[in-house]
Amino acid sequence: MEATSTLALSSSPAAARRSPEKSAVASPHLRRFPTTSSLHLRAVQSPALRAHSSPFQGWRRRRRACGLVVRAEMFGQLTTGLESAWNKLRGVDVLTKENIAEPMRDIRRALLEADVSLPVVRRFIESVSEKAVGTDVIRGVSPDQQLVKVVNDELVQLMGGEVSDLAFSKSGPTVILLAGLQGVGKTTVCAKLALYLKKMGKSCMLVAADVYRPAAIDQLNILGKKVGVPVYSEGTDVKPSQIAKNGLKEAKSQKKDVIIVDTAGRLQVDKAMMNELKEVKKAVNPTEVLLVVDAMTGQEAAGLVSSFNDEIGITGAILTKLDGDSRGGAALSVKEVSGKPIKFVGQGERIEDLEPFYPDRMAQRILGMGDVLSFVEKAQEVMRQEDAEELQKKILSAKFNFNDFLKQTQMIAKMGSFSRLIGMIPGMNKVTPAQIREAEKNLKFMESMINVMTPEERERPELLAESRERRKRVAKDSGKTEQQVSQLVAQLFQMRARMQKMMGAMQGKDSPNMDEVMESIKAEEQAAADTGRRRRKYGNLRQRQLDAMRGFRRR
Ligand SMILES: Nc1nc2c(ncn2[C@@H]2O[C@H](COP(=O)(O)OP(=O)(O)OP(=O)(O)O)[C@@H](O)[C@H]2O)c(=O)[nH]1
């Protein structure tokens, strides 16, 4: 739900790139600073926790019961490896050549294990070491955070720095030629890309130039129908270059903006494939020649991009199956090894699972900081701008209420299951599937209490805060305890206060004291991680909740 509060902050990814201060939420300095989305999940986890004697007991118990902590599917091992590097810097005052030696060894090991090519790792380590030691101490930033920042910046550079947008032809249809080995996901990418372009307002046509696998033509026809884009095909008896040429002619006559040419894959690179691609390329003079590579093949993918570029000249790569058991080597090596950018990443079998490749967001995911911007974008897809603006106003005027809460939870349902989103949320990449199920259950738990509130109570939660009778009635009608209702109400005020602080922070408005916000959040996280001190921290938490309520009443 709180994810939506970030919506109004960034109207588009491009806007986010233009306004670094707005994407500051994802900066390593703030890596412990919860985004609105992470707060949401924390809030969501909370009710069940609150059914226990202390707010964090349930969480801890379930964590233990699950036995192991499952990492986010993407780059889990790499993230863990890097984390052990930061941990070694706990307690040091300043980064020195000596004290970064061991963390740097961890980083090196983590990258090699992620299948990043050795020369790339060497250059990376050298550059990070140099910059880390040379960095001035920043007040309020711990040395481990400082190293995270340097590693983040270097990762972004390694992956190309900037987003590499698709180029479009100035006259006539833009031709995108897709190449790649067998089974990497070319045909699927054709449809995914067509859908992506359609959403951009471009009219597309797919061209079936894979004549060696008749099923590929059927597959493209099916996918074309699914995304509502016409498919041009001539069966399997015509040369691919001729089909591509005829397809382009047809697209011109239909005034299409873009054609995407699907070509045949081979088990491995061979001369026949390269020659065929060269012929197709010559026949249609594509604006983009994109090599589709499978992320699971690690640094081999980077090598392939190089070979294809040397042979036929390509403009970029599309990395597929990043949702699978990818270790990160491909994403990290392609640009550095081949000089060609990754333009898109495929992250699932669904037709919607293609996104532009954002080096900065990928770096944040690798570092386990989640991907706030992707999350926001997903949220944007399902949330109308007016809703976002209204929500922002409510947050800023501290009027976020239970109706908004319900609206946002419904939106989350529309955005897809928690499990798909979880890896994108900072701090949430150590969540087990069981915990995700628990979170979903908890949402229902909260909803059941909200559903029995009167419209007035939903609109003005302070009515519940001020009246025990009302809380008792809600408890009775929803079959929950009075304590659970009180906790839900307290939680709403607490979220309100936090959201306001963050909105202010993100908008650079009333210059809130970021240290203070972070300290408060850290204290809470510490409490969750430290059962020994649980009670004392809970006291602080209660105090903050009370403060939040008082703050509201004063308004
Ligand atoms: N998990 C996952 N699966 C994917 C992704 N992209 C494609 N696939 C799956 O990979 C398989 C192969 O995809 P295709 O699109 O047929 O591959 P292709 O490169 O066209 O194959 P050939 O025509 O044989 O060269 C299919 O089962 C796809 O659903 C992805 O990003 N993630």
The ligand as a Gaussian input file, in Angstrom:
#p B3LYP/6-31G(d) Opt

LIG

0 1
 N       11.877000     -18.092000     -16.962000
 C       11.982000     -17.506000     -18.147000
 N       11.741000     -18.216000     -19.250000
 C       11.848000     -17.603000     -20.439000
 C       12.219000     -16.240000     -20.547000
 N       12.256000     -15.934000     -21.875000
 C       11.913000     -17.055000     -22.536000
 N       11.665000     -18.071000     -21.688000
 C       11.287000     -19.455000     -21.987000
 O       12.341000     -20.075000     -22.707000
 C       11.831000     -21.035000     -23.597000
 C       12.419000     -20.832000     -24.979000
 O       11.901000     -19.622000     -25.487000
 P       11.748000     -19.361000     -27.062000
 O       11.225000     -17.979000     -27.203000
 O       11.019000     -20.443000     -27.738000
 O       13.261000     -19.424000     -27.492000
 P       13.889000     -19.220000     -28.946000
 O       15.180000     -18.533000     -28.742000
 O       12.934000     -18.562000     -29.857000
 O       14.116000     -20.703000     -29.396000
 P       14.462000     -21.228000     -30.893000
 O       13.326000     -20.764000     -31.765000
 O       14.492000     -22.706000     -30.723000
 O       15.737000     -20.667000     -31.270000
 C       10.324000     -20.897000     -23.543000
 O        9.810000     -21.898000     -22.714000
 C       10.108000     -19.529000     -22.912000
 O        8.893000     -19.465000     -22.204000
 C       12.495000     -15.510000     -19.344000
 O       12.853000     -14.320000     -19.327000
 N       12.354000     -16.193000     -18.182000

